[in-house]
Each structure stands twice: as structure tokens, then as C-alpha cells.
Amino acid sequence: MKIYLVRHGQSEANKNNTTQGQIDSPLTEKGIEQAKAIANRLKLENIDLAYSSDLQRASKTAEEILKFHPKIRLNKIKELREMSKGKYEGMKHKHFYDELEKQNLLYCHFRPEGGENYSDRLPEIAKFYNTLPDKNILIVAHGGSIICSILHLLNVPIEEYRKYLSNNTSLTVINNKQIKILNCTEHLSKTL
């Protein structure tokens, strides 16, 4: 199985330093350009299936990529959503990170009030991946769901999450449970 993991383009909430979680923030103009850049990078890849989060910042990024793969249908699913950030959704990042620091926890273990952490999402992510066929699969999602995907696919401890942070429209490729490309954004320097 070959997995192409792509994080969504810049959203309005990214631009405004706002905690998103499951808020459905649209792509900015820059985010649309980033999506077009990753689409151009992946245009010659052999993609058999495509999935994205059902949140528009991910699905719109995936739709740009699939313009070069018109026979592939996009499956929008909530299992690939970003983790809920609970009461901090829609607030400036500062509030979220102040509470994280106050609780003296690693980000991966921090469960905001009304929200989720990596341990909450990993079983759902694992269940999704365990249903996938051995094909070339595009997955467009969010920072947290991409980290959970990598942790599951490589069977690494949650505490190693920092190694797998991703930038907007970065590409990570996992082939047969080995990372071939990690958080690559070279396509952005060519076009933006």
C-alpha cells in the first residue's frame, strides 16, 4: 500500500492564528494556490483511491489535486477530521497553548475541555486504515489526523508525534510501512 498524505492548504483560521479543530474554515487565496501547487506535483502519480476529511479546507485541497485525476472519486469522511479542540475552537491559539502549559502536558496527551487528544483519535484512524485495500491512496487531511495516520501506519509511540508535524500542503509518502517522503513542501517554492 502506498499512501500520499497531504495536509490542507492555508485556511482563514490558519492565517488568523485561530484554533480550528473541527470548525469548517475555508481556504485563503494563498491556500488555493498551495492546493494548485501540490496538485501539479502529484499530477503524474498513479492514484487509485482518494479520501479527504469532510471539512472544506481538506476537501477543497483534494478537489484541486483530483482535477488531474478526473476518473478518481473523492470520498469525504469525518474519520479524517482534525481532532476537536473543544472549548478553544474559534479562539486565538494563545488560549489553547496557555492551558496546555498550565497543565504541563505534552500536546499529544492534552485533552482540552470538550475536545480530544491523539489517544482518542488513534482507534478511529486505525479502523479506517484497516479497511483500505493494497492500492495507491491519496489522503488529504489535517495536521492531527496526519500525525495519527503516521503513528498508526508506522506503529510508533504517540510521544514521537513531533517528528511528524506537517505544514500546509506538505506531502508525506508512506510505501509498505516506510516513509519515503516526509513533510515535503518543495512544490511551494517553485510556484509561490
C-alpha positions as CSV (number, residue, x, y, z in Angstrom):
1,M,0.0,0.0,0.0
2,K,1.3,3.4,-1.0
3,I,-0.2,6.4,0.9
4,Y,0.1,10.0,-0.2
5,L,-0.7,12.1,2.8
6,V,-1.4,15.8,2.1
7,R,-2.2,18.5,4.6
8,H,-4.8,21.0,3.5
9,G,-3.9,24.5,2.2
10,Q,-3.8,27.6,4.4
11,S,-7.2,28.3,5.8
12,E,-8.6,31.6,7.1
13,A,-8.2,30.3,10.7
14,N,-4.5,29.4,10.0
15,K,-4.0,32.9,8.6
16,N,-5.6,34.4,11.7
17,N,-3.8,32.2,14.3
18,T,-7.2,30.8,15.4
19,T,-7.6,27.3,16.8
20,Q,-9.6,25.4,14.3
21,G,-10.2,21.8,15.3
22,Q,-13.5,20.9,13.6
23,I,-14.5,24.5,12.7
24,D,-15.0,24.5,8.9
25,S,-12.7,27.3,7.9
26,P,-12.3,28.0,4.2
27,L,-9.1,28.2,2.2
28,T,-7.5,31.6,1.7
29,E,-6.3,32.7,-1.7
30,K,-2.8,31.5,-0.6
31,G,-4.3,28.2,0.4
32,I,-5.9,27.8,-3.0
33,E,-2.6,28.5,-4.7
34,Q,-0.9,26.0,-2.4
35,A,-3.5,23.4,-3.3
36,K,-2.8,24.0,-7.0
37,A,0.9,23.6,-6.4
38,I,0.5,20.2,-4.7
39,A,-1.9,19.2,-7.4
40,N,0.7,20.0,-10.0
41,R,3.3,18.0,-8.1
42,L,1.0,14.9,-7.9
43,K,-0.4,15.1,-11.4
44,L,1.6,12.2,-12.8
45,E,1.2,9.9,-9.8
46,N,-0.8,6.8,-10.1
47,I,-3.7,7.3,-7.6
48,D,-6.3,4.6,-7.3
49,L,-8.4,5.9,-4.5
50,A,-8.9,9.3,-2.8
51,Y,-10.1,10.3,0.7
52,S,-10.3,13.6,2.5
53,S,-11.8,15.0,5.6
54,D,-15.3,16.2,5.1
55,L,-14.2,19.7,6.3
56,Q,-13.8,22.1,3.3
57,R,-10.2,23.1,3.8
58,A,-9.2,19.5,3.2
59,S,-11.9,18.5,0.6
60,K,-11.2,21.7,-1.5
61,T,-7.5,20.9,-1.4
62,A,-8.2,17.3,-2.5
63,E,-10.5,18.5,-5.3
64,E,-7.7,20.6,-6.7
65,I,-5.4,17.5,-6.8
66,L,-8.1,15.4,-8.4
67,K,-8.5,17.8,-11.3
68,F,-5.5,16.0,-12.7
69,H,-7.2,12.6,-11.9
70,P,-10.7,13.1,-13.2
71,K,-11.6,9.4,-13.0
72,I,-11.0,9.2,-9.3
73,R,-14.0,9.9,-7.0
74,L,-13.3,11.8,-3.7
75,N,-14.6,10.1,-0.6
76,K,-15.2,12.8,2.1
77,I,-15.2,11.2,5.5
78,K,-15.4,12.5,9.0
79,E,-12.9,10.0,10.3
80,L,-10.2,12.1,8.8
81,R,-11.3,15.3,10.5
82,E,-8.9,17.3,12.8
83,M,-9.2,16.5,16.4
84,S,-11.8,18.5,18.3
85,K,-10.2,21.3,20.3
86,G,-13.3,21.6,22.4
87,K,-14.0,25.0,24.0
88,Y,-10.9,26.5,22.3
89,E,-12.2,26.2,18.8
90,G,-12.6,29.6,17.3
91,M,-10.3,31.2,19.9
92,K,-6.8,32.5,19.3
93,H,-4.0,29.9,19.7
94,K,-2.6,31.7,22.7
95,H,-5.6,30.5,24.9
96,F,-5.1,26.9,23.9
97,Y,-1.4,26.9,24.4
98,D,-1.7,28.8,27.8
99,E,-3.9,26.0,29.0
100,L,-1.6,23.3,27.6
101,E,1.4,24.9,29.5
102,K,-0.7,25.3,32.7
103,Q,-1.5,21.5,32.6
104,N,2.2,20.8,31.9
105,L,1.4,18.1,29.4
106,L,2.8,17.1,26.0
107,Y,0.5,18.3,23.2
108,C,-0.3,14.7,22.3
109,H,-1.7,14.0,25.8
110,F,-3.6,17.3,26.2
111,R,-7.4,16.8,26.0
112,P,-9.0,20.3,26.1
113,E,-12.4,20.6,27.8
114,G,-14.9,19.2,25.4
115,G,-12.2,18.1,23.0
116,E,-9.9,15.2,22.0
117,N,-6.3,14.1,22.1
118,Y,-4.3,11.7,20.0
119,S,-5.2,8.7,22.1
120,D,-8.9,9.5,21.5
121,R,-8.4,9.6,17.7
122,L,-6.0,6.8,17.1
123,P,-8.5,4.0,17.3
124,E,-10.8,5.7,14.7
125,I,-7.9,6.3,12.4
126,A,-6.7,2.7,12.8
127,K,-10.1,1.4,12.0
128,F,-10.2,3.5,8.8
129,Y,-6.8,2.3,7.6
130,N,-7.5,-1.3,8.4
131,T,-10.3,-1.2,5.8
132,L,-8.2,0.1,2.9
133,P,-7.1,-2.1,0.0
134,D,-3.5,-2.5,-1.1
135,K,-3.6,0.4,-3.6
136,N,-2.1,3.8,-4.2
137,I,-4.3,6.1,-2.0
138,L,-4.4,9.9,-1.7
139,I,-5.5,11.1,1.7
140,V,-6.0,14.9,2.3
141,A,-6.5,15.8,5.9
142,H,-5.3,17.9,8.9
143,G,-2.2,18.1,11.0
144,G,-3.5,16.0,13.8
145,S,-5.2,13.3,11.7
146,I,-2.0,13.1,9.6
147,I,0.1,12.6,12.7
148,C,-2.3,9.9,13.9
149,S,-2.2,8.3,10.5
150,I,1.6,8.1,10.6
151,L,1.7,6.9,14.2
152,H,-0.7,4.1,13.2
153,L,0.9,3.1,9.9
154,L,4.4,3.0,11.4
155,N,3.3,1.7,14.8
156,V,5.3,4.3,16.7
157,P,4.5,5.7,20.2
158,I,2.3,8.7,20.5
159,E,5.1,10.6,22.2
160,E,7.1,10.7,18.9
161,Y,4.4,12.9,17.3
162,R,6.7,15.9,16.9
163,K,8.7,14.1,14.2
164,Y,5.6,14.1,12.0
165,L,4.4,17.6,12.2
166,S,3.2,18.9,8.8
167,N,3.0,22.2,7.0
168,N,0.1,23.4,4.8
169,T,0.0,21.2,1.6
170,S,3.1,19.3,2.7
171,L,3.5,15.8,1.2
172,T,4.3,12.7,3.1
173,V,4.5,9.4,1.3
174,I,4.4,6.0,3.0
175,N,5.1,2.9,1.0
176,N,4.8,-0.5,2.5
177,K,5.0,1.0,6.1
178,Q,8.2,3.0,5.3
179,I,8.4,6.8,5.0
180,K,9.7,7.7,1.6
181,I,8.9,11.5,1.8
182,L,8.2,13.4,5.0
183,N,6.6,16.9,5.2
184,C,7.9,18.0,1.9
185,T,6.9,21.4,0.6
186,E,9.4,21.9,-2.2
187,H,6.5,22.3,-4.6
188,L,5.6,25.6,-2.9
189,S,9.0,27.2,-3.5
190,K,8.5,26.6,-7.2
191,T,5.2,28.4,-7.5
192,L,4.6,30.8,-4.6
